[in-house]
Amino acid sequence: LHTLDKVKADIASQAFAFASGVIRKLRSGVGDWTEKECRVRIRQLVSELDATDFAWVETFQQDAARRTVNCDVYGKKDDLGVWYIKFAIVNTTLLFSCHLAENDMELKNGKILRVR
């Protein structure tokens, strides 16, 4: 849905915003990371995404006015586990989620990322 190159550029230049709770949710899965460490990891994960990591499009209710936005969901596996990454472009990149996945993720290409 969204141009991955634009998202990567926004993340690299720090021209992006976090939805409320993103850092808190990430920290709940990884322990004692500082907010700076979380931001560094998010930038690293997003910079490593490619089209094969795409999972699905998810509609997200953005606010109390019931405005919705279509988000791209990606999955990425590394030494810590499977990462669930969800974002949209609303003027600039808005990161809605970046945390360790709670369940296996099936990518669009059929690959399944197992959490255990």
C-alpha positions in Angstrom: 0.0 0.0 0.0 2.6 2.5 1.1 6.0 3.2 -0.6 8.6 1.4 1.4 11.3 3.7 0.1 9.4 6.7 1.5 8.9 5.1 4.9 12.6 4.1 5.1 13.6 7.7 4.2 11.3 9.2 6.8 12.6 6.8 9.5 16.2 7.5 8.6 15.8 11.2 8.7 13.6 11.0 11.8 10.7 12.6 10.0 8.2 10.3 11.5 5.9 10.1 14.4 5.0 7.4 16.9 1.4 6.6 17.8 0.9 6.7 21.5 2.0 3.6 23.3 4.5 2.3 20.7 7.6 2.7 22.9 5.8 1.3 26.0 4.6 -1.8 24.1 8.1 -2.4 22.6 9.7 -2.1 26.0 7.2 -4.5 27.6 8.6 -7.2 25.3 12.3 -6.5 25.5 12.9 -5.4 29.1 15.1 -2.5 30.2 15.7 -0.7 27.0 15.8 3.1 27.2 13.6 5.1 24.9 16.7 5.9 22.8 17.5 2.2 22.4 14.0 1.5 21.3 14.1 4.3 18.7 17.5 3.0 17.4 16.1 -0.5 17.1 13.0 0.7 15.3 15.1 2.6 12.8 17.3 -0.5 12.3 14.3 -2.8 11.8 12.5 -0.5 9.3 15.7 0.1 7.3 16.1 -3.6 6.9 12.6 -4.2 5.6 12.0 -5.2 2.0 9.0 -6.3 0.0 9.3 -9.9 1.0 8.6 -8.9 4.6 5.1 -7.6 3.8 2.3 -9.4 5.6 -1.0 -7.6 5.0 -3.0 -4.4 5.1 -4.9 -3.6 8.2 -7.5 -0.8 8.8 -6.9 1.1 11.9 -9.2 3.5 13.7 -7.0 6.5 14.1 -9.0 8.7 16.6 -12.2 9.3 18.5 -13.8 10.8 15.3 -13.7 7.3 13.9 -11.3 8.2 11.1 -9.6 5.2 9.7 -6.3 4.7 8.0 -5.0 1.7 6.1 -1.7 0.5 7.5 0.9 -1.8 6.1 1.9 -4.7 8.4 5.4 -6.3 8.0 7.1 -9.1 9.9 10.8 -9.4 10.5 12.6 -12.2 12.3 15.9 -11.6 14.1 17.9 -12.9 17.1 15.2 -11.6 19.6 12.2 -13.1 17.8 9.6 -12.0 15.3 8.8 -8.3 15.0 5.3 -7.0 14.2 5.7 -3.6 12.4 2.7 -1.5 11.4 2.8 1.9 9.8 1.0 4.3 7.4 1.8 7.5 5.6 -0.4 10.3 6.9 1.5 13.4 5.6 4.6 11.7 7.0 5.2 8.2 8.2 3.2 7.3 11.3 4.4 4.2 13.1 1.5 2.5 14.8 3.3 -0.6 16.1 6.7 -2.1 16.5 7.0 -4.9 19.0 7.8 -8.6 19.3 4.9 -10.5 17.8 2.7 -12.5 20.2 1.6 -15.0 17.5 3.1 -16.5 14.3 2.9 -14.2 11.3 2.1 -15.3 7.8 3.6 -13.1 5.2 2.0 -12.3 1.8 4.6 -14.5 0.1 3.4 -17.5 2.2 6.4 -17.6 4.5 5.4 -18.2 8.2 7.5 -16.5 10.9 7.2 -18.6 14.0 7.4 -16.9 17.4 8.7 -20.1 19.0 
